[in-house]
Amino acid sequence: MKLNTEEILKKKLLDAQEMVRDYESYSKEIGDAEVSDLFKDFAEESGYQARKLRQLLDKLNKN
């Protein structure tokens, strides 16, 4: 099954949002400070990706 651009953006946006939630949640559960901090950083990076994907999706929908 071939996805179009909008469908791919939506799928990857959902994936990135889920990664943010997962990393944030795990960062609070893990007792190891180094791993917790790393997961917080990963959550921020995934958040950045989600924002960029959202911007592209919004731009695509305006056209």
Secondary structure as GFF3:
##gff-version 3
##sequence-region A 1 63
A	DSSP	alpha_helix	5	29	.	.	.	ID=ss1
A	DSSP	alpha_helix	33	62	.	.	.	ID=ss2
###
